Amino acid sequence: MDEFSERVAVVTGAARGLGAAYARALAERGAAVSVLDVLADQAEGVAEEIVSRGGRALAVETDVSDRNAFGAAVDATIRKFGQVDILINNAGLGTTDQTHGVPWYEWPGEAWDKVVAVNMRGCFFGAQAVAPHMMERGWGRIINVSSATFWSPVAEAVHYVAAKGGVIGLTRALSKGLGNHGVTVNTLVPGLTRTEQMDGMYPPEVFEQYARMRSIQRDAVPRDLVGTALYLCSTASDFVTGQAFIVDGGHIFD
Ligand SMILES: NC(=O)c1ccc[n+]([C@@H]2O[C@H](COP(=O)([O-])OP(=O)(O)OC[C@H]3O[C@@H](n4cnc5c(N)ncnc54)[C@H](O)[C@@H]3O)[C@@H](O)[C@H]2O)c1
């Protein structure tokens, strides 16, 4: 039997990159997957691909920083598949036009708010949307995605680093309220990982430099994150909650 055939997962930011890799991996193992993203067409493309391979998927155009929109997307998932067991809060935003290449002390407040809203508030709204339902069912998995930049920060991404640190605090506090209801909350922490977006952002030398700093001296690719994500979605992690899992080939040591 497929390990996740009884499960329904919501994956945010799943139209591309790491989120699409989590969505595909869960679907390949039997889960029904809701693909949430602001990129409606690309989210639809991922869902169609999953369905074309015999899987179950739904695409929902969703801005995770909008509480009502997130709630509506979870409701649509429950209408379609009957339940939600897993939420991967993966949607993220590294910078904006107002902050990219601009010194942080000149950033307007709304640029700070935007990055923090997507990366951190979105995780909170996701938890709000699924927690009552998961508690009622007595089982659930919430995985919040942070970043190794919280351990290895850069000034150009003050807003992002602060938000990704907040995600770790959020995870810890949420785990306290949900543990006795069978719902675990953990943080997945990728290091620099080659996705289309990252390849567009950095020259090859940057990836080479990161690879040299790792115990496992090679590029990180999306499938490197998938195993830990699946573990955190599974019953194998039943007694693990409030924790952060750094998956970076041995670069940051916490
Ligand atoms: N790739 C890396 O090197 C790396 C490293 C550390 C952490 N991360 C984190 O992993 C996650 C995925 O990263 P990725 O590299 O795949 O990035 P990506 O940009 O390819 O994917 C992020 C997805 O989130 C979506 N998104 C952005 N704002 C949204 C919003 N308001 N509502 C819904 N969806 C929204 C985007 O459209 C995109 O599909 C992010 O949270 C990122 O911060 C990535």
The ligand as a Tripos MOL2 file, in Angstrom:
@<TRIPOS>MOLECULE
LIG
   44    48     1     0     0
SMALL
NO_CHARGES

@<TRIPOS>ATOM
      1 N1         16.0390   27.0960   -2.6590 N.am      1 LIG1
      2 C1         16.7680   27.5050   -1.6420 C.2       1 LIG1
      3 O1         17.9980   27.6680   -1.7400 O.2       1 LIG1
      4 C2         16.1260   27.7420   -0.2970 C.ar      1 LIG1
      5 C3         16.9570   27.8810    0.8160 C.ar      1 LIG1
      6 C4         16.3820   28.1090    2.0590 C.ar      1 LIG1
      7 C5         15.0050   28.1860    2.1870 C.ar      1 LIG1
      8 N2         14.2210   28.0600    1.0900 N.ar      1 LIG1
      9 C6         12.7790   28.1710    1.2720 C.3       1 LIG1
     10 O2         12.1400   27.0930    0.6390 O.3       1 LIG1
     11 C7         10.8760   27.5100    0.1090 C.3       1 LIG1
     12 C8         10.8040   27.2060   -1.3740 C.3       1 LIG1
     13 O3         11.8920   27.8280   -2.0200 O.3       1 LIG1
     14 P1         12.1730   27.6790   -3.5980 P.3       1 LIG1
     15 O4         13.6270   27.8160   -3.7670 O.co2     1 LIG1
     16 O5         11.4470   26.5190   -4.1260 O.co2     1 LIG1
     17 O6         11.5350   29.0800   -4.0900 O.3       1 LIG1
     18 P2         10.5520   29.4250   -5.2950 P.3       1 LIG1
     19 O7         10.5600   30.9040   -5.4040 O.co2     1 LIG1
     20 O8         10.8690   28.6180   -6.5000 O.co2     1 LIG1
     21 O9          9.1490   28.9100   -4.7370 O.3       1 LIG1
     22 C9          8.3930   29.6730   -3.8450 C.3       1 LIG1
     23 C10         6.9490   29.5640   -4.2560 C.3       1 LIG1
     24 O10         6.1730   30.3310   -3.3360 O.3       1 LIG1
     25 C11         5.2000   31.0090   -4.1030 C.3       1 LIG1
     26 N3          4.7190   32.1940   -3.3740 N.ar      1 LIG1
     27 C12         5.3460   33.3720   -3.1890 C.ar      1 LIG1
     28 N4          4.5500   34.2110   -2.5270 N.ar      1 LIG1
     29 C13         3.3870   33.5430   -2.2880 C.ar      1 LIG1
     30 C14         2.1900   33.8900   -1.6380 C.ar      1 LIG1
     31 N5          1.9870   35.1080   -1.1060 N.pl3     1 LIG1
     32 N6          1.2110   32.9500   -1.5600 N.ar      1 LIG1
     33 C15         1.3820   31.7330   -2.1170 C.ar      1 LIG1
     34 N7          2.4930   31.3510   -2.7480 N.ar      1 LIG1
     35 C16         3.4940   32.2570   -2.8310 C.ar      1 LIG1
     36 C17         5.9080   31.3980   -5.3850 C.3       1 LIG1
     37 O11         5.0060   31.7450   -6.4070 O.3       1 LIG1
     38 C18         6.6980   30.1280   -5.6660 C.3       1 LIG1
     39 O12         5.9580   29.2120   -6.4400 O.3       1 LIG1
     40 C19        10.7560   29.0050    0.4470 C.3       1 LIG1
     41 O13        10.0720   29.1780    1.6520 O.3       1 LIG1
     42 C20        12.2070   29.4160    0.6120 C.3       1 LIG1
     43 O14        12.3420   30.5650    1.4360 O.3       1 LIG1
     44 C21        14.7500   27.8290   -0.1560 C.ar      1 LIG1
@<TRIPOS>BOND
     1     1     2 1
     2     2     3 2
     3     2     4 1
     4     4     5 ar
     5     4    44 ar
     6     5     6 ar
     7     6     7 ar
     8     7     8 ar
     9     8     9 1
    10     8    44 ar
    11     9    10 1
    12     9    42 1
    13    10    11 1
    14    11    12 1
    15    11    40 1
    16    12    13 1
    17    13    14 1
    18    14    15 2
    19    14    16 1
    20    14    17 1
    21    17    18 1
    22    18    19 2
    23    18    20 1
    24    18    21 1
    25    21    22 1
    26    22    23 1
    27    23    24 1
    28    23    38 1
    29    24    25 1
    30    25    26 1
    31    25    36 1
    32    26    27 ar
    33    26    35 ar
    34    27    28 ar
    35    28    29 ar
    36    29    30 ar
    37    29    35 ar
    38    30    31 1
    39    30    32 ar
    40    32    33 ar
    41    33    34 ar
    42    34    35 ar
    43    36    37 1
    44    36    38 1
    45    38    39 1
    46    40    41 1
    47    40    42 1
    48    42    43 1
@<TRIPOS>SUBSTRUCTURE
     1 LIG1         1 GROUP 0 **** ****
